[in-house]
């Protein structure tokens, strides 16, 4: 798959690879300890495509609108039966929430402190919920990238190698 094949609102999941950082591997280890895994491997990060070049994501220290990495491998998932009319509301929510604090407490300890603090999975799940898409069951306080990858609402469409 080429990066130019990425569509707005595609879900971008970053798999753990041999060259992943220690922190990325630590996130994947935490997922395994929580009992989450994906058939395609372990993921350490998730973002939502603004278009084929940019992603909305929660990265330390704040949520951001960044270029999609050209050096990291990215697995692209697409929402099944996606209604393109939802694109505007989802991406508007993402844009309005750029610059919010990264929720380090939630990542490390599972504590959620505020309505405008996010880790990557919370950011993507909240954005999709604006479009009426509940990517993971509502009773899950702790959302892992592998949980998003395993959602029956998504289909794997390809891998972009960095």
JOHUBEL-V449809 format. One record per helix or strand. SS is the DSSP state (hx for helix, st for strand). FROM is the first residue (numbers start at 1). LEN is the number of residues. If there is no record, write none. Layout:
ss=<SS & SS>
from=<FROM & FROM>
len=<LEN & LEN>
This chain:
ss=<hx & st & hx & st & st & st & st & hx & st & hx & st & hx & hx & st>
from=<3 & 11 & 22 & 43 & 54 & 62 & 74 & 86 & 101 & 104 & 117 & 120 & 145 & 154>
len=<3 & 5 & 13 & 7 & 6 & 6 & 6 & 11 & 2 & 6 & 2 & 11 & 5 & 7>
